[in-house]
Amino acid sequence: MDTFESLVRAEFTPKTTYLNTASNGLLPGRTVAALHEAALLRAEGRPLTPLHEDVEACRAAYARLAGVPAARVALGASVAAHTGLIAASLPAGAEVLTAEDDFTSVLNPFHVRGDLKVRAVPLERIAESVRPGTALVAVSAAQSADGRVADLPALRAAALAHGARTYVDFSQAAGWLPTDAGAHDFSAAVSFKWLLGPHGAAFLVVPEDFGGLSPILAGWVAGEKPSDSCYGPVAELARSARRFDLTPALFSYAGLRRSLELIEELGVAAIGAHDLALADRFRAGLAALGREPLPAPGSAIVSVPGLGSRQAELAEAGIQVSDRSGNLRAAFHLYNTPADVDRLLDVLSG
């Protein structure tokens, strides 16, 4: 624990009581330094080779966190773009099963196709709702709005029983909740929340056989030899998931590499235990105030009905949380402390 605390305190210098990681994670000091160095490379006209090395280091690091070979990891800019790639691969009339009110980036690309059968059910019923003819189940591992954690093993078992593929968005889970991407056909995650990275980077995990995806967004970086793929059609697509890469935002990956290094140093299990202890402390404090959060056992995200309207007041007091449809959403991560929880409860009790 001493090592955990000393590493964290050396990396983070929040000026507020920051409880809003479900929106954006804080950047570690090492990440800020790497971003500064990346900008200097451009400003001074030095070779950008180190930045391209950062990109591949991030691919490898996320693969380790997700429990898959790096050859299954593609790099892009957003979950919505990754969802769009998957949506484009489905035949007309295919059924896509989703959770009600899941995050838009997981859902909307299927809806805008216009020729897919998109069916939404409550999250708690998603596994039992897979049926013969379901082509794909798309769901967030942890819900953005209230933190509810999906029963992914049950979902995978149901999908296998009915021949459906699964697509999981780990954006609100990767970094604090163990991420078994290998158990699913497709999965995605952004870098700027619990992974503590800059905006502009997102990961997509695909099957070894690519799962029927077509690299419709392929540019030069998708070539087996990118340096030979700058002009004319790409002669040979990458033999790995890199064929689905988008041109990387180099600065983002320069910073993200250091953020992922920190997560690996601390360990997802230790981070998760820390986060959940704080979330449970908040839940217990809410009970003492006569407040009951929305049910989300085992989640680092806590959403409280009826308190969203106090978000502006809390911000004035130096406490950063979110208002989600009238619910106050607090998200607890590795840089938070019991004192942060107590401060939030103290202001809410006033």
C-alpha positions in Angstrom: 0.0 0.0 0.0 2.9 2.4 0.8 4.2 1.8 -2.7 0.8 2.4 -4.2 0.2 5.6 -2.3 3.7 7.0 -3.0 3.5 6.3 -6.7 0.1 7.9 -6.9 1.0 11.0 -4.9 4.1 11.5 -7.0 2.1 11.6 -10.2 -1.1 13.6 -9.4 -1.5 17.1 -8.3 -5.3 17.8 -8.4 -6.4 21.3 -7.4 -10.0 20.2 -6.7 -11.7 17.2 -5.1 -11.9 15.4 -8.4 -14.6 12.7 -8.5 -15.4 12.7 -12.2 -13.2 10.1 -13.9 -16.3 8.6 -15.6 -16.1 11.8 -17.7 -12.3 12.4 -17.9 -9.4 10.9 -16.0 -6.6 13.1 -14.6 -3.3 13.0 -16.4 -0.3 11.7 -14.4 2.8 13.9 -14.2 4.8 11.6 -16.4 2.1 11.8 -19.1 2.2 15.6 -19.0 6.0 15.5 -19.3 5.7 13.2 -22.3 3.1 15.5 -24.0 5.5 18.4 -23.5 8.4 16.5 -25.0 6.3 15.4 -28.0 5.3 19.0 -28.7 9.0 20.0 -28.6 9.9 17.3 -31.2 7.5 19.0 -33.6 8.4 22.5 -32.6 12.1 21.8 -33.1 11.9 19.8 -36.3 13.4 16.6 -34.8 12.5 13.2 -36.1 9.2 11.8 -35.0 10.4 8.2 -34.7 9.9 8.1 -30.9 6.3 9.0 -31.3 5.6 6.1 -33.7 7.4 3.9 -31.2 5.0 5.2 -28.5 2.0 4.1 -30.7 3.2 0.5 -30.8 4.1 0.5 -27.1 0.5 1.5 -26.4 -0.9 -1.2 -28.6 1.2 -3.8 -26.7 0.3 -2.3 -23.3 -3.4 -2.3 -23.9 -3.2 -5.9 -25.2 -1.6 -7.0 -21.9 -4.3 -5.2 -19.9 -7.0 -6.7 -22.1 -5.5 -10.2 -22.1 -5.2 -10.6 -25.9 -2.3 -10.7 -28.4 -1.2 -7.3 -29.7 -2.1 -8.6 -33.2 -5.8 -8.4 -32.3 -5.6 -4.7 -31.3 -6.4 -1.9 -33.7 -6.0 1.8 -32.9 -8.5 4.6 -33.6 -9.9 7.8 -32.2 -13.3 6.9 -30.7 -15.6 4.1 -29.8 -18.2 5.5 -32.2 -15.9 4.9 -35.1 -15.2 1.4 -34.0 -18.9 0.7 -33.5 -19.5 2.1 -37.0 -16.9 -0.4 -38.5 -18.7 -3.3 -36.8 -22.2 -2.0 -37.9 -21.0 -1.7 -41.5 -20.1 -5.4 -41.5 -23.6 -6.7 -40.6 -26.0 -7.9 -43.3 -29.3 -6.0 -43.8 -31.9 -7.3 -41.4 -29.5 -8.6 -38.8 -30.7 -8.3 -35.2 -28.5 -6.4 -32.8 -29.3 -6.7 -29.1 -28.5 -3.7 -26.8 -29.0 -2.5 -23.3 -31.6 0.2 -22.7 -30.1 3.7 -22.4 -26.5 2.5 -23.0 -23.9 5.0 -24.1 -24.7 6.5 -27.5 -21.4 5.5 -29.1 -22.2 1.9 -28.5 -25.7 2.2 -30.1 -26.1 4.9 -32.6 -24.1 3.4 -35.5 -26.4 0.4 -35.6 -29.5 2.7 -35.6 -28.3 4.9 -38.4 -27.8 2.0 -40.7 -31.6 2.0 -41.0 -31.8 -1.7 -42.2 -30.8 -3.5 -39.0 -33.2 -4.8 -36.3 -32.0 -3.1 -33.1 -33.6 -4.4 -30.0 -33.1 -2.9 -26.5 -33.7 -4.6 -23.2 -32.9 -3.8 -19.6 -29.2 -4.5 -18.8 -30.1 -7.1 -16.2 -32.0 -9.1 -18.9 -29.6 -8.9 -21.7 -28.1 -12.4 -21.4 -31.6 -14.0 -21.2 -32.7 -12.0 -24.1 -30.3 -13.4 -26.6 -32.2 -15.7 -29.0 -31.9 -17.6 -32.2 -31.3 -15.1 -35.0 -29.5 -12.6 -32.8 -26.5 -11.6 -34.8 -24.7 -9.4 -32.3 -25.0 -8.3 -28.7 -23.5 -4.8 -28.0 -23.2 -3.6 -24.5 -21.0 -1.5 -22.1 -19.1 -3.5 -19.5 -20.0 -0.7 -17.0 -22.8 1.7 -17.7 -21.8 5.4 -18.0 -25.0 6.7 -16.5 -25.0 4.8 -13.2 -22.1 2.4 -13.1 -24.0 -0.9 -13.3 -21.7 -3.7 -14.3 -22.9 -6.2 -17.0 -22.8 -9.9 -16.3 -20.4 -10.6 -19.2 -19.8 -14.3 -18.5 -23.5 -15.0 -18.6 -23.8 -12.9 -21.8 -21.0 -14.7 -23.5 -22.5 -18.1 -22.6 -25.9 -17.1 -24.0 -24.3 -15.7 -27.1 -22.3 -18.9 -27.7 -25.5 -21.0 -27.2 -27.3 -19.0 -29.9 -24.4 -18.3 -32.3 -24.3 -14.6 -31.7 -21.2 -12.4 -31.6 -20.5 -10.0 -28.7 -19.2 -6.5 -28.7 -18.3 -4.9 -25.4 -17.3 -1.3 -24.7 -14.8 -1.3 -21.8 -14.4 2.5 -21.7 -15.9 2.7 -18.2 -14.2 -0.4 -16.9 -10.7 -0.8 -18.4 -8.2 0.5 -15.8 -10.1 -0.6 -12.6 -12.0 -3.7 -13.6 -10.3 -6.8 -15.0 -10.8 -6.7 -18.8 -11.1 -10.1 -20.5 -11.3 -9.0 -24.1 -10.4 -12.4 -25.3 -13.8 -13.7 -24.1 -15.6 -11.5 -26.7 -15.5 -11.2 -30.5 -15.1 -7.4 -30.5 -14.4 -4.9 -27.8 -13.4 -1.2 -27.6 -12.2 1.4 -25.1 -11.3 5.0 -25.1 -8.1 6.2 -23.4 -9.2 9.3 -21.6 -11.2 8.0 -18.7 -9.9 5.2 -16.3 -6.8 4.6 -18.5 -5.7 8.2 -17.6 -4.6 9.2 -21.1 -5.2 12.2 -23.4 -8.2 12.4 -25.7 -7.8 11.1 -29.3 -7.0 7.5 -28.8 -9.2 4.4 -28.6 -8.6 0.7 -28.9 -10.5 -2.0 -30.8 -10.0 -5.7 -30.3 -11.1 -8.0 -33.1 -11.0 -11.8 -33.6 -8.0 -13.4 -35.1 -10.0 -14.0 -38.3 -11.2 -10.3 -38.2 -14.8 -11.4 -37.7 -16.0 -10.4 -41.1 -14.9 -6.8 -40.7 -13.9 -4.9 -43.8 -11.2 -2.2 -43.4 -13.4 0.5 -45.0 -11.5 3.3 -43.2 -8.1 2.0 -44.2 -5.4 4.5 -45.1 -1.6 4.2 -45.4 -1.1 3.1 -41.8 -3.3 0.0 -42.5 -0.7 -1.4 -45.0 1.5 -4.3 -44.1 4.4 -1.9 -44.9 3.0 1.6 -44.2 6.0 3.4 -45.6 5.3 1.8 -48.9 1.5 2.5 -48.8 1.4 6.2 -49.1 0.4 6.5 -52.8 -2.3 4.7 -54.7 -4.3 1.8 -53.3 -2.8 -0.1 -50.4 -1.1 -3.1 -52.1 -1.2 -5.3 -49.1 -3.2 -4.7 -45.9 -1.6 -5.5 -42.6 -1.9 -9.1 -41.7 -2.9 -8.1 -38.1 -5.7 -6.0 -36.6 -3.5 -3.0 -37.7 -5.4 -3.1 -41.0 -8.2 -1.4 -39.1 -6.0 1.4 -37.7 -6.7 5.0 -38.3 -3.8 7.5 -38.6 -2.7 7.9 -35.0 -2.9 11.1 -33.0 0.8 10.9 -32.2 0.8 13.3 -29.2 -2.0 11.3 -27.6 -0.1 8.1 -27.8 3.1 9.7 -26.5 1.2 10.6 -23.3 -0.9 7.5 -23.2 2.2 5.2 -23.2 3.2 6.7 -19.8 -0.3 6.5 -18.4 -0.5 2.8 -19.3 2.9 2.2 -17.8 1.6 3.6 -14.5 -1.5 1.4 -14.5 0.6 -1.6 -15.1 3.0 -0.6 -12.3 0.1 -0.3 -9.8 -1.9 -3.2 -11.1 -5.5 -3.3 -12.1 -6.4 -5.5 -9.1 -4.9 -3.0 -6.7 -6.5 0.0 -8.4 -9.9 -1.8 -8.5 -9.8 -2.6 -4.8 -8.9 1.0 -4.0 -11.6 2.4 -6.2 -14.3 0.1 -4.9 -13.4 0.8 -1.2 -14.0 4.5 -1.8 -17.3 3.8 -3.7 -18.5 1.7 -0.8 -17.5 4.3 1.7 -19.6 6.8 -0.3 -22.5 4.4 -0.4 -22.3 3.9 3.4 -22.2 7.7 4.0 -25.2 8.2 1.7 -27.2 5.7 3.8 -26.3 7.8 6.9 -27.8 10.8 5.1 -30.9 8.9 4.2 -30.0 8.7 0.6 -30.0 5.6 -1.6 -27.9 5.4 -4.8 -29.0 3.5 -7.9 -28.1 -0.2 -7.5 -24.7 -0.8 -9.0 -22.9 -3.4 -6.8 -19.2 -3.8 -7.4 -18.9 -0.6 -9.3 -16.5 2.4 -8.9 -19.3 4.7 -10.2 -22.1 5.7 -7.9 -25.2 7.6 -9.1 -27.6 9.2 -6.6 -31.1 10.1 -7.7 -32.3 13.6 -6.9 -29.0 15.2 -6.3 -27.8 16.1 -9.8 -29.1 19.6 -9.3 -26.4 20.2 -6.8 -23.6 19.7 -9.3 -23.1 23.5 -9.8 -23.0 24.0 -6.0 -20.5 21.3 -5.6 -18.3 22.7 -8.3 -18.4 26.1 -6.5 -17.1 24.2 -3.4 -14.2 22.7 -5.5 -15.8 19.2 -5.9 -16.1 17.9 -9.5 -18.9 15.4 -10.1 -21.5 15.0 -12.9 -25.2 15.6 -13.3 -26.7 12.8 -15.4 -30.4 13.1 -15.9 -30.9 14.6 -12.5 -28.7 12.0 -10.8 -25.4 13.0 -9.1 -22.7 10.7 -10.5 -19.4 10.3 -8.6 -16.6 8.2 -9.9 -13.7 7.1 -7.7 -10.3 6.3 -9.0 -6.7 5.7 -7.9 -5.9 9.4 -7.1 -8.9 9.7 -4.8 -8.7 9.3 -1.0 -11.2 8.7 1.9 -10.9 12.4 2.6 -12.3 13.2 -0.8 -15.3 11.0 -0.1 -15.8 12.6 3.3 -15.6 16.1 1.8 -18.3 15.2 -0.7 -20.6 13.8 2.0 -20.0 16.8 4.2 -21.1 19.3 1.5 -24.1 17.1 0.6 -25.2 17.0 4.2 -25.3 20.8 4.4 
